[in-house]
Amino acid sequence: MGMFSESVDVLCSPEGQPVRLTWGGRSYNVCAEPMRWYERRQWWAEDSRAPLGSGPGIVDHEIWRVQVLPAPDGAAGSNAPGEPLTLDLSRHIRSGRWRLLRIHDALRPRTA
């Protein structure tokens, strides 16, 4: 399992669940029901102080564990699904930005 933090673009369903993501120049479709939980973060190490009354997003990170497969790109031979990747994603509550935190089960994909 690799652990790091890298920006990803995530498309969510109307209910807020990740359904598709773009990472390393490739698109991936979520292929299984994602799991969500919250983790405590060290806000005192990341921010000089917590803004008064800020609440959600200061104490917890929203984490999603998703299984993804490469999205078909239409090129010959590129439609084979292969093995799914299991990824942990974090969504910053206030900005809506997504980060890739962990990769389970496989090596990081190569970028073109």
C-alpha positions as CSV (number, residue, x, y, z in Angstrom):
1,M,0.0,0.0,0.0
2,G,1.3,3.4,-0.9
3,M,0.4,6.5,1.1
4,F,0.8,10.0,-0.2
5,S,-1.3,13.1,-1.1
6,E,-1.9,13.9,-4.8
7,S,-4.7,16.0,-6.3
8,V,-7.4,14.2,-8.3
9,D,-10.5,15.3,-10.1
10,V,-13.7,13.5,-8.9
11,L,-17.2,13.5,-10.4
12,C,-19.9,12.7,-7.8
13,S,-23.4,11.4,-8.1
14,P,-26.3,13.7,-7.0
15,E,-26.1,12.0,-3.6
16,G,-22.4,13.0,-3.3
17,Q,-20.7,9.6,-3.9
18,P,-17.7,9.5,-6.2
19,V,-18.6,7.8,-9.5
20,R,-15.6,8.8,-11.7
21,L,-12.1,10.3,-11.2
22,T,-9.2,11.6,-13.3
23,W,-5.7,10.9,-12.0
24,G,-2.4,10.9,-13.7
25,G,-4.0,11.8,-17.0
26,R,-6.3,8.8,-17.0
27,S,-10.0,8.5,-16.2
28,Y,-11.4,5.8,-13.9
29,N,-14.9,4.6,-13.2
30,V,-16.0,3.6,-9.7
31,C,-17.0,-0.1,-10.1
32,A,-18.2,-0.9,-6.6
33,E,-20.2,0.8,-3.8
34,P,-17.8,3.3,-2.2
35,M,-17.3,3.5,1.6
36,R,-17.2,6.7,3.6
37,W,-15.8,7.6,7.0
38,Y,-14.2,10.5,8.8
39,E,-10.7,10.7,10.3
40,R,-9.4,13.2,12.8
41,R,-6.8,15.6,11.4
42,Q,-4.1,17.6,13.1
43,W,-5.6,21.0,12.4
44,W,-3.2,22.7,14.8
45,A,-0.3,21.6,12.6
46,E,-2.0,22.6,9.4
47,D,-3.6,25.9,10.4
48,S,-2.2,28.7,12.6
49,R,-5.6,28.6,14.5
50,A,-9.1,27.3,14.0
51,P,-11.5,30.1,12.9
52,L,-14.1,30.7,15.6
53,G,-17.3,28.7,14.8
54,S,-15.9,26.9,11.7
55,G,-16.9,23.4,12.9
56,P,-17.2,20.8,10.0
57,G,-13.9,20.3,8.2
58,I,-11.7,21.6,10.9
59,V,-11.7,18.4,13.0
60,D,-12.5,15.7,10.5
61,H,-11.5,14.6,7.0
62,E,-14.1,13.0,4.8
63,I,-12.5,9.8,3.5
64,W,-13.8,7.6,0.7
65,R,-12.6,4.2,-0.2
66,V,-13.4,3.4,-3.9
67,Q,-12.7,0.6,-6.3
68,V,-12.0,1.9,-9.8
69,L,-11.4,0.5,-13.3
70,P,-9.8,2.4,-16.2
71,A,-12.5,4.1,-18.3
72,P,-12.6,2.8,-21.9
73,D,-11.0,5.4,-24.2
74,G,-12.1,3.9,-27.5
75,A,-8.6,3.0,-28.7
76,A,-8.1,-0.6,-29.9
77,G,-7.3,-3.1,-27.2
78,S,-7.9,-0.5,-24.4
79,N,-11.3,-1.8,-23.3
80,A,-10.0,-4.7,-21.2
81,P,-11.1,-3.9,-17.6
82,G,-8.2,-5.6,-15.7
83,E,-8.1,-5.7,-12.0
84,P,-9.7,-2.9,-10.0
85,L,-7.6,-0.5,-8.0
86,T,-8.7,0.3,-4.4
87,L,-8.0,4.0,-3.5
88,D,-8.6,6.1,-0.5
89,L,-9.7,9.7,-1.4
90,S,-10.1,12.7,0.9
91,R,-12.4,15.6,0.2
92,H,-11.7,18.9,1.8
93,I,-15.1,20.0,3.1
94,R,-14.7,23.8,2.7
95,S,-13.0,23.9,-0.7
96,G,-14.5,20.7,-2.2
97,R,-11.0,19.7,-3.4
98,W,-10.1,16.0,-3.6
99,R,-6.8,14.3,-2.8
100,L,-5.6,10.7,-3.4
101,L,-4.2,9.5,0.0
102,R,-3.6,5.7,-0.4
103,I,-3.4,3.1,-3.1
104,H,-4.2,-0.5,-2.1
105,D,-3.8,-3.7,-4.1
106,A,-1.7,-2.5,-7.0
107,L,1.1,-0.3,-8.2
108,R,0.6,3.3,-9.2
109,P,-0.3,3.7,-12.9
110,R,2.2,5.0,-15.4
111,T,1.5,8.5,-16.9
112,A,1.8,9.0,-20.6
